Amino acid sequence: MAAVITIPKELSKEGDLIVMPRSKYEEFLKLIKRFGQREWEEKDTDEAIRIFKKEKKEKKLIKIRSLTDLG
């Protein structure tokens, strides 16, 4: 006889439910975490590029030939 599982209505109110092996679920969580990190990195990079373009347009950036030019 097949196992029967009863799912409370409170859990199914939000939409469809899925069942998956724990190992696959843990892989899924890792992917979500990596994707979230990548999204943050992309936003950070986009902000850095925006600032660079703005400062370049305002001629706030300087060109140096060596580190001694900084002093």
N, C-alpha and C positions, 0 to 999 in steps of 0.2 A: 504494500500500500504506500502511496506517495505521501510525503509529509505535507501537512496543511498549516499555513501560517495566516493568522488573522491580523490585519493591520488596522489599528485604531483610526477612526475617522479624523481625529485631530491631526494626525500625521499626513493624511492625504488631502487636506484642505488646500494646501499650497500648490498642488499640481501632481504631475506624474511622479512615481517613485521607481527607483531601479534597485536591483540586487546585483552585486558583483563581488568577486573574491577580494579578500582584504589586501592581498599583494597588489592587485590592480588598482584598488582604491588608494593605496599609499603611493603608487607611481603617479596617479592622477594628482594627488596633493603636491607632490614634488614639482610636477609640471606647472601647476598653478603658481607655486611659489616662485619658480624661475621666471615665468611670464610676468608676474607682478614686478620683479626686480628689473627685468628688461624694460618694462614700460616706464619705470622710474628713471632708469638710465637714459632712455630716449628723451624724456621730458627735460632732464638735466642738460643733455647735449643740445637740444633745441634752444634752451635758454642761453647757453654759452654762445651759440652761434648768433643768436639775436643780439646779445650784448656786443660781440665782436663787430658785427656789421654796423651797429649804431656808433660805436667808438671809432671805427675806421672812417665812417662818413663825417664824423665831427673832428677828424684829424687828431684824436687824442692818443693814437698809437705811435710809437717811435720805432725806428729800425736801428738795430745795433749790429756791429760786425763782430764784436767779441764781448766777453763779460766785463772787460775793463772799461768799456764804454758806459756801463751802468754807473760807475763811480764818479 
